[in-house]
């Protein structure tokens, strides 16, 4: 079977999410300019197409500032810069995106997060309505078009910023969420719909639902899959590495880590908890999909675990289901990026989404 190329991205731990042993803080792996820079450079050297720069209000270092700092150091890899809409004024964000895209030579993509303003709690429906407005404003301005927007959250009549993206078009907007409001926001406004790990039948169901929703708005979506990775020479070694990762975690520490995220009560996080609770005694939700990571993480809570052939087969199965892009990570992030880059990446036909 001939498959179209897929985008393979890695993850730089800007939000204090790097460990040798889950739940055990390690000063060497805490978020800093130097540590997160080194992960990005490792990913570029390893051949990854893109790298997610996550964003958290209370955790780690600032994403937009980091993206601007790392951009001149890169030659080929794209950046997937996460932005929290609740903290942003869209016209200013458009200028920031255009400027960083110029610094990268046209290689910026954007992960939209439908966040609250720190300190506020906006109900789901208006929060996602605000996110739809923001995505529409960004696309208009970054496509170089005059903006005349009359909405619930912003009333703006502006010329586009003088500085535009290298392509003259808005970058791809990646976005995820499982609630009804999130799915409708994605169907109306994003380009790449992101999913966290789940059983095969659940992934297929979400893809089918989102295709149908987008079609009702005369749109088509691309699909991305975010997962952790543990690949070793043999399946036994990979499973042993998974067990080692959890070997120093206690239940109270894991619960505290899960609770500290601002999105710890979202539909997506609840789905990850459900996946974990229904897994087998050793934590596997299905073949090679291990939920142990979610014991100490609020968001993406499962890893693909296996030898290179098993991991490749799992990724190709997702590709056959309609996944166009993967955002992968592992612990520690630089070390696991190297293992994946050597054992699996050369065997996948991959390249940036266009």
Secondary structure as UniProt FT lines:
FT   STRAND          6..12
FT   TURN            14..15
FT   TURN            22..23
FT   HELIX           27..29
FT   HELIX           33..46
FT   STRAND          50..53
FT   HELIX           63..71
FT   TURN            72..73
FT   STRAND          78..84
FT   HELIX           85..87
FT   HELIX           90..104
FT   STRAND          108..113
FT   TURN            118..119
FT   HELIX           124..142
FT   TURN            143..144
FT   STRAND          147..150
FT   STRAND          155..158
FT   STRAND          173..176
FT   HELIX           180..189
FT   STRAND          192..196
FT   HELIX           200..216
FT   TURN            217..218
FT   STRAND          222..232
FT   HELIX           235..245
FT   TURN            246..248
FT   HELIX           251..259
FT   TURN            262..265
FT   HELIX           267..277
FT   TURN            281..282
FT   STRAND          284..286
FT   TURN            287..288
FT   STRAND          289..290
FT   HELIX           292..296
FT   STRAND          303..307
FT   HELIX           308..321
FT   STRAND          325..329
FT   HELIX           333..343
FT   HELIX           345..347
//
